[in-house]
Amino acid sequence: MTQYQGATVEAAIQNGLKKIQISRDQVTVTVISEPVHGWFGRLKQPAIVDLTIKPIQVTNLSQSADIQEASDISSQSAGVSAVRPTTKHSVSDALRPPRPAVTKRAEELERDVDAQADVRRREGDHPHPTQTPLSPAALRERQQTNQAKVDQSMEALANYLLTLLDQMGIEAEVDAEADHRSAILTFTTQQEGLLIGRHGRTINALQVLGTTFMLRLGLQHFDLLLDVAGYRDRRANTLRRLADNTAREVIASGEPALLDPMPAFERKVIHTELAHHDYVVTSSQGREPRRAVVISPR
């Protein structure tokens, strides 16, 4: 069993097939986990699939040598060392006896594996496998399990964050809206400015601590967002205006502009706002926590 990752389940399957150099109909696909797109770009997780090579079945046991040869070729295509030290070319064709009709399927398999491997090497072939999602019952069971874990963790998280705020001298209450993979915690306090901090630095830092706390509890695909007095919506509107104003300045000057460093979910607002702009493009440069958006002429 070998696991492969990708942005989607289909992409993960394609990555696995390309890596092991084998056709789609020669493997069994098992979806380990669906992709998680994250909240504002945070905690993004790839899809994970398991590819198992199907065994070759030939009913006539008298042709074991031919069956073993086809199995060797399939194993070599999948990157697995064959048991026999010889390859399919080790025996001279002139000395090989004529093969009866029962080996036709093995020969077709050899040609199919070799031909598709050659095509993938030359042209970078990307097959289009059929996605194998989890059954509705299995998906519901996994969601219920995750939801139970979230319910047990939310109270601990709320107490943890309120303890931090108390140590900062901030009196607050918190309400939570959560499902099996995300939660929004909204604080109510008379000290909103102190809780938010300059450009949201305090509440963003608390969000990082809260996310780390949830990871320590085993919720690795969980998105957490902290808010107070509608700050997140106001901040998103401010970032959209900043993106539009900076884009106009870049068009007028013809020079790229570097914005202030901001967390990933805020950078995503800038990228989304200008994604279809006719005259500018966006990119990010630097390393966290000093990573920033660059707006450049198209």
Summary of the structure (lengths in Angstrom):
residues: 298
radius of gyration: 27.9
end to end distance: 45.8
largest distance: 91.5
contacts: 812
relative contact order: 0.10
helix: 48%
strand: 19%
